[in-house]
Amino acid sequence: MKGGQLLDDTKQQKGFFDMPLNKILQNIASSILLTLQDLTMLKTFTDINAYKKIILKDNRILYLGIFITVLSVFIHLFFG
C-alpha cells in the first residue's frame, strides 16, 4: 500500500465529529429528503422490513435522530 493511498483512505473515513457544521446540516437535509422519497416510492405498506431498510440506510438514522432532537427542543422552547 502506498503512502498516498493510505492518506486518501483516512480522508474518506472522516468521523462525525470531524465534519464541519455545514456538512452535517447538508447531510441532515439530504437524509430527510431521501428518506421521504424512498418512503413514497414503496408499493406496499405492509412490510416492516422495508421501512427498517430505508431508515437504516447509509447513516440516515443518525441524521434523522439529530433532526428530531433539535425539532423537539425547538418546539419545547417556543411552544411549550
C-alpha positions, 0 to 999 in steps of 0.5 A, a space after each residue: 500500500 502506498 503512502 498516498 493511498 493510505 492518506 486518501 483512505 483516512 480522508 474518506 473515513 472522516 468521523 462525525 465529529 470531524 465534519 464541519 457544521 455545514 456538512 452535517 446540516 447538508 447531510 441532515 437535509 439530504 437524509 430527510 429528503 431521501 428518506 421521504 422519497 424512498 418512503 413514497 416510492 414503496 408499493 406496499 405498506 405492509 412490510 416492516 422490513 422495508 421501512 427498517 431498510 430505508 431508515 437504516 440506510 447509509 447513516 440516515 438514522 443518525 441524521 434523522 435522530 439529530 433532526 428530531 432532537 433539535 425539532 423537539 427542543 425547538 418546539 419545547 422552547 417556543 411552544 411549550 
